[in-house]
Amino acid sequence: MKPKFVSLLCLAIFLPASLSAAVTPPVKLLRTPNGGLQPQAVAGADGTVHLIYHAGPEMGGDVFYTRAAAGSDAWAKPIQVNRQRGSAIAAGTIRGAQLALGKNGRVHVVWNGSAKTLGVSNEKAPLFHARLNDAGTAFEPERNIITFAYGLDGGSSVGADDAGNVFVVWHGRVPDGARGEEGRGVFLAKSADEGKTFLRERQINPATSGVCPCCGVKAFAGPGGTVAVLYRLAKSGLVRDEQLLLSRDGGQTFQVAASDPWKIGQCPMSSSSLTLAKSGVLAAWETAGQVSGALLDSTRPELKTRFTPEGAGQRKHPVIAGNPRGEVLLAWTEGTGWKRGGRLAWQLFDAGGKPTAEKGARDGVPAWGLATAFAQPDGNFVVVY
């Protein structure tokens, strides 16, 4: 029997009373550096914030990397990630570059290669991976990770852990599979040497479920061999549940940990979010125009919490972050769509999982735009959009 999402559990019982009663931290809003699109940020163990963004045409732009010291808004001079200029895609919003921090804080970036710019067919579009060099001054030349599972459409993702493992995830055509979306699968290519070499990709989702072709996928790798993957399945033309795959053995085996049902007769072009917080792995996703967040159970393959912001609307592209006090920020876009911008919105939840007074909205999300969020060492949150 497939496990379901369950009710929110109180997180405050794990915190000292002095912390659980702390004043709600503010939420700071920042624009993406240099007018960039689709920012992705990760805060390292030392508080340094690592950020990537897309610049240039949506069908053939470039990916840039920058960083800021803990608690600072001053971004360093950006470094171009891709050696092949114009080789990155932003169209569709969910196809943008993704970021992970690995062993000793090494930065790993993956992005959908632009078939138009690279002179290849859409069916042979590459999935590139590049890693920051040992000196932290430039990115090594990118490499195409795909060996057979082509048909890249929706986004790709990357996760990395402190042991030197790197996990690149995407969805593509299953060899000899059914035609269309039901013949797609989620594939994983693993590296055990910090991204120097990768094993051949293999399918990790159940063979009985296809994949929504133009929806994103999100990967996360954490301590203890945890690897989590969020994707949207596709079955019978209407079933498009968001599904969580979970591995506790370093990506060797996966099982379905949870599923959120959604029946819709078209691809919603959705994205999702996975991140590590003090309380565990946090996830966020979209269902039927609403966004939700949850906390992954640290001992069992299921989500033990779920929380959803008040109200309703055309909500998309959720991002989630947690701070050392157990508070959780959920941010998303409203009104965005194909070639259409919208506004940013956010809601802060306290350590007990209840919505706080800290919420709001701000116009100015550009076409193809979304947001990213992280917690600073003092517990304050930052949203970049």
C-alpha positions in Angstrom: 0.0 0.0 0.0 1.4 3.4 -1.1 2.1 5.7 1.9 0.2 9.0 2.0 1.1 12.4 3.3 0.0 12.8 6.9 -0.9 15.7 9.2 1.5 18.2 10.5 3.4 17.3 13.6 4.7 19.8 16.1 8.4 20.5 15.7 8.7 22.7 18.8 8.9 19.7 21.2 12.5 19.2 19.9 13.5 22.7 20.8 14.3 24.5 24.1 11.5 26.7 25.2 13.7 29.8 24.8 14.2 29.1 21.2 10.7 28.0 20.3 9.5 31.3 21.8 12.0 33.3 19.8 10.8 36.3 17.8 10.0 35.4 14.2 12.9 36.4 12.0 12.3 38.8 9.1 12.4 37.8 5.4 14.7 39.8 3.2 14.1 40.1 -0.5 16.9 40.5 -3.0 16.9 40.7 -6.8 19.0 38.2 -8.8 22.5 39.7 -9.5 23.0 41.4 -12.9 19.3 41.0 -13.8 19.7 37.2 -14.1 16.9 34.6 -14.3 16.1 31.5 -12.3 18.5 31.9 -9.4 19.4 28.8 -7.4 21.2 29.3 -4.0 22.7 27.0 -1.4 24.2 28.1 1.9 27.3 26.2 2.9 28.3 25.0 6.4 30.3 28.2 7.0 27.4 30.4 6.0 28.8 31.3 2.5 26.0 31.5 0.0 26.6 30.0 -3.4 24.3 31.1 -6.2 23.9 30.5 -9.9 21.6 32.2 -12.5 20.8 32.3 -16.2 21.8 35.3 -18.4 20.9 35.9 -22.0 18.4 34.4 -24.4 16.0 31.8 -23.0 16.9 29.3 -25.7 20.6 29.8 -25.7 22.0 31.7 -22.7 24.8 31.3 -20.2 25.0 30.2 -16.6 26.9 32.3 -14.0 28.1 31.5 -10.5 28.7 33.9 -7.6 28.9 33.8 -3.9 28.6 36.0 -0.8 30.0 35.7 2.7 27.8 34.8 5.5 25.3 37.6 6.3 26.5 39.7 3.4 24.6 41.0 0.4 27.8 41.7 -1.6 28.1 39.2 -4.4 31.5 38.3 -5.7 32.4 38.9 -9.4 30.5 36.2 -11.3 32.2 33.3 -13.0 30.7 31.8 -16.2 29.9 28.1 -15.7 29.5 26.9 -19.3 32.5 26.9 -21.6 30.3 26.5 -24.7 28.7 29.9 -24.9 24.9 30.0 -25.3 24.5 26.4 -24.3 22.0 26.8 -21.5 18.1 26.9 -21.6 15.8 28.9 -19.5 12.5 28.6 -21.5 9.8 26.8 -19.6 11.2 28.0 -16.3 11.6 24.4 -15.1 14.6 23.7 -17.4 17.1 26.1 -15.7 20.5 25.2 -14.2 20.6 23.5 -10.9 23.2 23.6 -8.1 24.6 21.4 -5.3 27.5 21.6 -2.8 29.6 18.4 -2.4 32.7 17.3 -0.5 34.7 20.2 1.0 32.1 22.6 -0.4 32.8 21.9 -4.0 30.1 23.4 -6.3 28.4 21.2 -8.9 26.1 22.6 -11.6 23.9 20.8 -14.2 21.9 22.3 -17.0 19.8 21.3 -20.1 21.9 21.9 -23.2 20.4 24.1 -25.9 19.8 21.9 -28.9 19.3 25.1 -31.0 22.6 26.6 -30.1 24.6 23.4 -30.2 23.3 22.3 -33.6 21.7 19.1 -32.5 18.2 17.7 -32.6 15.8 18.1 -29.7 15.9 14.4 -29.3 19.7 14.5 -28.7 19.9 17.5 -26.5 22.7 17.0 -23.9 22.6 17.3 -20.2 25.8 19.0 -19.0 27.6 18.8 -15.7 30.5 21.0 -14.6 32.3 21.4 -11.2 34.2 24.2 -9.7 38.0 23.6 -9.8 40.1 22.9 -6.7 41.1 26.6 -6.5 37.5 27.8 -6.7 38.4 30.2 -9.5 36.8 28.6 -12.5 34.7 25.7 -13.7 36.2 22.7 -15.3 34.9 22.0 -18.9 31.4 20.6 -19.0 30.5 17.1 -20.0 27.4 15.5 -21.3 26.1 13.0 -18.8 23.6 11.2 -21.0 24.8 8.0 -22.7 21.5 6.5 -23.8 18.5 8.1 -22.0 18.0 11.0 -24.4 14.7 12.9 -25.0 15.5 15.5 -22.4 12.5 17.8 -21.9 11.7 18.9 -18.3 14.5 20.0 -16.1 17.4 18.1 -14.6 18.9 18.2 -11.1 22.0 17.4 -9.1 22.6 16.3 -5.5 26.0 15.9 -3.7 27.1 14.7 -0.3 30.1 15.1 2.0 31.5 11.7 1.0 32.3 12.8 -2.6 29.2 11.3 -4.2 27.4 13.2 -6.9 24.0 12.3 -8.3 22.7 13.7 -11.6 19.0 13.1 -12.2 16.7 13.7 -15.2 13.9 12.1 -17.1 14.1 10.8 -20.7 12.9 8.1 -22.9 13.0 4.5 -21.7 14.7 2.3 -24.3 12.1 0.0 -26.0 9.4 1.7 -23.8 5.9 2.9 -24.7 5.5 5.9 -26.8 4.8 9.3 -25.3 4.9 10.3 -21.6 4.2 6.8 -20.3 7.4 5.7 -22.0 9.5 8.1 -20.0 11.6 7.3 -16.9 13.6 9.0 -14.2 17.3 8.3 -14.6 20.2 8.7 -12.3 24.0 8.8 -13.0 26.2 8.6 -10.0 29.8 9.6 -9.4 31.8 8.4 -6.4 34.8 10.7 -7.1 33.4 14.2 -6.8 32.2 14.3 -10.3 35.4 13.3 -12.1 33.7 10.3 -13.6 30.1 9.0 -13.7 28.6 5.6 -14.0 26.1 4.9 -16.9 22.6 6.1 -16.0 19.9 3.8 -14.8 16.2 4.1 -14.3 15.1 4.6 -10.7 11.3 5.2 -10.8 8.8 2.3 -10.9 8.5 0.8 -14.4 4.7 1.1 -14.2 4.7 4.9 -14.0 5.6 7.3 -16.8 6.9 10.9 -16.3 5.1 14.2 -17.0 7.4 15.3 -19.9 7.7 19.1 -19.3 7.7 19.0 -15.5 10.8 19.4 -13.5 12.7 16.9 -11.3 14.5 17.7 -8.1 17.3 15.7 -6.4 18.9 16.0 -3.0 21.7 14.0 -1.3 22.3 14.2 2.4 24.1 12.5 5.3 23.8 8.8 6.0 23.3 7.8 2.3 20.1 9.6 1.9 19.1 10.5 -1.7 15.7 12.0 -2.4 14.1 12.7 -5.8 10.9 14.5 -6.5 9.2 14.1 -9.9 5.7 14.2 -11.5 4.5 10.9 -12.9 2.2 10.5 -15.9 -0.3 7.7 -16.3 -3.5 7.1 -18.3 -3.4 10.7 -19.6 -4.9 12.2 -16.4 -2.8 10.9 -13.4 0.0 13.3 -12.6 0.8 12.7 -9.0 3.9 14.3 -7.4 6.0 11.4 -6.2 8.9 11.2 -3.8 11.6 8.6 -4.4 13.8 7.9 -1.4 17.1 5.9 -1.1 18.8 5.2 2.3 21.8 3.3 0.7 23.5 6.0 -1.3 21.3 5.7 -4.4 21.6 2.0 -4.9 17.9 1.3 -4.4 14.9 3.6 -4.3 11.3 3.2 -3.0 8.2 5.4 -3.3 8.1 7.3 0.0 5.0 9.4 -0.6 2.7 10.6 -3.4 0.4 13.6 -3.7 -2.5 12.9 -6.2 -3.5 15.2 -9.0 -5.7 14.5 -12.0 -5.2 16.9 -14.8 -5.3 16.3 -18.6 -2.2 18.4 -19.4 1.3 19.0 -18.3 1.4 21.7 -15.6 5.1 22.5 -16.1 5.7 22.3 -12.4 8.9 22.5 -10.3 9.7 21.4 -6.8 12.3 22.0 -4.0 14.4 19.8 -1.7 16.8 21.1 1.0 18.4 20.1 4.3 17.4 21.9 7.5 18.1 21.2 11.2 14.9 19.3 11.5 15.5 17.1 8.5 15.0 17.2 4.7 12.4 19.6 3.6 10.4 19.3 0.4 8.0 21.6 -1.5 5.8 20.9 -4.6 2.7 22.1 -6.5 -0.7 20.4 -6.8 -3.8 21.9 -8.5 -2.6 25.5 -8.3 -1.6 25.3 -4.6 1.9 24.8 -3.1 2.8 22.6 -0.1 5.7 21.9 2.0 6.7 18.9 4.1 9.3 17.4 6.4 10.8 14.0 5.6 10.8 11.5 8.4 14.4 10.8 9.4 13.7 7.1 10.3 11.0 5.9 7.9 10.4 6.3 4.2 7.5 8.8 4.5 6.8 12.5 5.0 5.7 13.1 8.6 4.6 16.8 8.1 2.7 18.8 5.6 1.9 22.5 5.7 0.2 24.8 3.1 0.0 28.5 3.0 -3.4 30.1 3.6 -5.5 31.4 0.7 -5.4 30.2 -2.9 -4.3 31.3 -6.3 -2.3 30.4 -9.4 0.7 29.3 -7.3 3.7 27.8 -8.9 7.5 27.1 -8.4 7.7 26.7 -4.7 11.0 26.9 -2.8 11.5 25.9 0.8 14.1 26.7 3.5 14.5 26.1 7.2 16.6 27.8 9.9 18.3 26.6 13.0 15.3 27.4 15.1 13.1 25.0 13.2 11.2 27.7 11.4 10.3 27.1 7.8 9.9 29.6 4.9 7.8 28.7 1.8 8.0 31.0 -1.2 6.4 30.7 -4.6 5.3 32.7 -7.7 1.8 33.7 -8.6 0.4 34.5 -12.1 3.5 33.3 -13.9 3.2 31.2 -17.1 4.7 30.7 -20.6 6.5 33.9 -21.4 4.7 35.6 -18.6 6.0 37.0 -15.4 4.1 37.5 -12.1 4.7 38.2 -8.5 6.6 36.6 -5.6 4.8 35.5 -2.5 5.9 33.9 0.8 4.8 32.6 4.2 6.8 31.8 7.3 5.9 29.0 9.6 6.9 28.8 13.2 8.7 25.9 14.9 5.3 24.4 15.7 4.4 24.4 12.0 1.8 27.2 12.2 1.7 30.1 9.8 3.0 33.3 11.3 2.2 37.0 10.6 5.3 37.1 8.4 3.9 36.8 4.9 3.6 38.9 1.8 3.9 39.4 -1.9 5.9 41.5 -4.2 5.5 42.2 -8.0 8.4 41.9 -10.3 9.0 38.2 -11.1 10.1 38.3 -14.8 9.1 36.0 -17.6 10.7 32.6 -17.1 11.5 33.7 -13.5 11.3 32.0 -10.1 12.8 32.4 -6.7 15.3 30.7 -4.4 15.6 31.0 -0.6 18.1 30.2 2.2 18.5 30.9 5.9 21.4 32.9 7.2 23.4 31.8 10.3 21.4 34.2 12.5 18.1 32.6 11.5 17.0 35.3 9.1 15.7 34.2 5.7 16.6 35.6 2.3 14.6 35.2 -0.9 16.3 36.0 -4.2 14.1 36.5 -7.3 
